[in-house]
Amino acid sequence: MRTLNLISSRPAERLRAGAARLRTGRRGVTDAPFTPLIDAKAASRLLGVPHTWLLAQARAGQIPHHRLGHYVRFNPDDLKEWLTQTRSIPGGRL
């Protein structure tokens, strides 16, 4: 009979092996790493806004996002860039 810790460690081992394959590719060439996508609740904590507002902005096409089926995911790097582009300063100058 398997113990709980053996069962729970195997998915982590598979994830690490899969990540290693992604990094090295099929021919052993290192691919550029990418930033993992985050869900609306994690993105809303980064931005300090309600996740419902964030999802509404994504639906309206006002904020960069990725739609994966019915899932909406956000790239933290895209959000950072979006924040700098939408920044407003008193007097209207950047």
N, C-alpha and C positions, 0 to 999 in steps of 0.2 A: 504494500500500500504506500502510495506517495505521501510525503508530508506536505503541508501547506507551503512551507518556504521553498521547496523545490518547484512546486507548480508556479508560484508567483515569480520566481527568478527566471524562468524560461522565456516569458514574453520579453523581459528586459534584454536577455541575451540576443533574442531575435532582432529586437530593435537596434541594438548596437551593431550587429552583423549587417543589417540592412543599411544603416547609416554609413558604415565603412564601405559598402558596395557603392553607395551613392557618391561618396567622396572620391573614390578611386576610379569609378566607371568600369566598363568591361575590359578595356585594354590597359588598365592600371594608370591612366592619366587622371590627375586630380582635377575634378570639376570645381568651379567656384562655389563656395558654400552659400546657402541662402538663409534668410531669416525666417524662422517658422511663423506661420500665420496664427493669429489669436482670434478668439471669439469676441462677440460684442461686449460681454461683461468685462473681460480683461482690457479691451481697448477703452471702454468707458472709464475704467479706473485710471488708465494712463492719462486720459484727457480731462478727467474730473467732471464728467457729464453723465446724465442717466443713460443707461444702455438703450432705453426706448427711443430717446432722442437720436442717438447714434444710428440705430436701425432705420429710423424715419429719414435721416439725412442720406443714408445709403440708398434707400428706395427711391429718393428724389434725385439721385445722381450727384449729390453735392459733396460727397466725401469718397475718397478712393477705397474700394473694397473688391473682394473676390466672391463671386457666387459659385458655390460648389453644390449643385443640386439645390436643395432647399436650405443649405447652410450658408451663412454669410460670415466671411472671415476677413480680417484686416491685417495688413503688413505694418508692423510698427515703424519701419523706415519710411513707408509711404505716408503714414500719419504725421511723422515728424516733418517731412517735406511739405505736406499740406498745411501744417500749422505755420511754417515760415512764409508760405505763399499767401495765406489769408490774414496775415498779421496786419492790424491797423494801428496807426500812430496818430496822436493828436496833430491836427494840421494837415493830415493826408499825405505826409512825406515819409518815405522809408529811409 
